[in-house]
C-alpha cells in the first residue's frame, strides 16, 4: 500500500482539523500506547512458543478497550466492545477506526470487509481533493473515514512486537494507497498553525469628509 500523501494535503488537513478535535486525537494516540503496553505486560509470562500469539490477542483486546474509552470520553459514540469487531467512532463527518500495521508492511489491509466499506466512504473526498473531475462539479463531502494507524515495528525486552508510532490516515476508496497520512505528532502541530493564521482585515478605512464652509457667494468671498 502506497504511503504517498495526496497533492492537495493542505485542504485535507483543514478538513480533518475542522471535524476532529485536537484533544480527541491525542487521546486516541495515548490509548494506543496504553493498550499496547498492557497487552505486552500480560503476555510476557507466556513461554516463548505461545508468547507471540498471546501478545496478539491480548494487545487487540487491551487496545480496543483503551481506544473505546478514549472515543467515549470525547463524545464519539463508539460501537460496543464485542470480540474481534472493530471499534468505530464518529467525529463530525468522519468515522474513526483503528488499524495495526506490522513493521510498516502495508499489505493485506484489504482483508477486512468492514474496513473496505469504510474506505469506500472516501470516494467523494478523493474526487474533490485528489482527483478533481474536469467534467463534473465535485460533490459536497458528507461522510468519510479516518484510520488511526498503529505501526508495530519495534521489539521489547520479551521479544514481543511493540508499537513505535501512531499515524492519522485517510485510506483511498480501494485501500491501495492513502489519500493522506501523517504521524499524529506532526499532525497535532497543524492545530496551532491553523489557529494562528491571521484573519483578513476587511475593514476599509474611510476619511471623514469635512463640511464645506458656507459663504455669501460661490467664490468663497
N, C-alpha and C positions, 0 to 999 in steps of 0.2 A: 504493500500500500504506500503510495507516494506521500511524502510529508511536505511537499511543496505548497506553501501558502498561496492563497488567491492573490491576484494582482490588485484587486480593489480591497485590500485588507483594512485600510483605514475606515471605510464605510462599514465593513462588517464589525470592526472593533466598536464603532459608535453604536451599532445596533445591539451588540451584546451588553455594553455598558449601560445602555438605556433600560434594558429589561432585567438584568441580573445584578442584584445588589452586591457591592464590594464585600460586605461582611458575610454574606451567604457563600460567596466563592471561597473566601478564606476559611470558613467553617468546613466546607467540603474538602479542602486540602488537608486541614488538621484531622478531619475524620479519617481520611485515607491513611495517614501516617499512624494514627492511634490504632486503627483496626489492624493494620499490618503488624505493628509491634505486638499487640496482644496475641494475634494468631501465631506469630513466631515463638513467643514465650511459651504458649500452651502446647507447642509441637516439639519443643527442644528435648523433652524427656523420652520421646519415642526412639526406638532403636533405628539405626541408620536406614535399614531396609524399608521401614514404614514411614520414616520422617517426611520425605517429600510429599507423599500422598496425604498424610495427616496435616501437613502445613497448608496444602492447597485447600482442603476442606475447612480447616479452622480459620484461615485468613479470609476465605469467602464469607463465612458467617459473621466474623467479627467486623470486617469492613462494611458488610451490608448493614449491620446494626448501627455502627457509628455514622454511616452515611445517612441512614434513615433518620437518626436523631438530629443530625445537622439540618437536613431538609425540613423536618418538622419544626425545629426551633425557629426557622426563618420563613415560615408560612408557605412552604412549597407543597403542602398537602401530599406527602409521599404515599405511594401504594403500600398496602400491608406487607409485612415481612412474611414470606411463605417459601420455605425451602430454598431452591436454587433460582427462583424467579428474580428478574431484575427489579430493583427498587427504582421507581420512576417518580420524579417530582416535576413541578412546573413553576417557572418564574416568567411572568409576562407572557410573551408568545412562545417561549422556549420550554420544551420538555428537557428534563435533565436526567441523565442516566450515567452510570459509571462503566468503565471498561478497563480490564487489565491487559497489559501488553508485556510479554516476557522478553526481556533483553532487546528492546527496540526491534523486535521481529514483527513487522506489520503484516502478518499473514494469518489466514484462517479467521479473519474478523467477520466474515460474512456467514459463518455457520449458524449464528443465532437468527432465527426468523423474526423475533421481536425487534432486534437491533436493525435488521434490514428494513422493516416497516418504519421504524423511527427515522432512519436515514433518508428514506424516500420523502419525508416531510420537508426536506431542504430543497426540493425541486425549484420552488419559486425564489428562494434565496439565491440559488445557483444562477437562475435565469436573469435575475435583477442585478446581482452584484458581480458575477463572474463571467457569464457568457451571455451578454446582452444580445437580444434578438433585434436585428435591424428592421424586421418586418412586422414586429408586434410590440405593442406597448407593454412594459413589464407590469405584472400584477402586483398589487399590494401584498406584502408578506403577512399572513395571518397566523402562521404556525411554523415552528422549526424545531430542530433538535441539537442539543449540545451534549457531547460526551466529556465527562471528567475522566481523563485517562491516567491510569497509574502504571508507570514504567518500572518493571521488576527486573533490573539488570544488575543488582548487587547480590552479594552473598554474605550472610552474617557468620558469627563465630561457630554456629552449629551447622553450617553448611546449607542453610535454608535461604531460598531466594528472597531478596529484600527490596522493598520499594525505595527508589532513589529519586524519583521525580514525578510530579503531578502536573498534568497539562490540561488546558481547555481547548477543545477541538470541535469544529463543525464538520461532520462527515459529508462527503459528496453523496448524492442520492444512490449511486451504485456501490458505494463503500469501497471504491478502488483508489480514492485519493481523499485529501482533506480540502475543504473549501477554505478553512482557516485552522491554524494550530499554533499554540504558544504555551510556554510554561506559565503556570499560574503566577509565579513570582514576577515574571516580566509583564504579564497582563495586568496585574494589580497596579502597576505604575501608571497605566493609562487613565485610571480614575482621577489621579491628581492632575495629570496633564490636561485632561478634558475639562476638569473643574476650573483650571487656571486660565483657560482660553478667554481673553477679554471679549466682552460683548461689544459689538459695533455700536458706536455712538451715533445715533440717528438724529440727534438734536442739531438743528441748523440755527446758528446764532443770527439774529436779525438786529439791525441798527434801529434805534428809536428815531423816528422822523420828527425833527424839530418843527413845531408850527411856524408857518411863515408870518412874519410880523406884518400886521395890517397898517397901511399908511393912507394918507389922503389921496394919493394918486398912484397910477401903475408904475411910475418911475421910482417909487420909494422916497419921494421928497416930502 
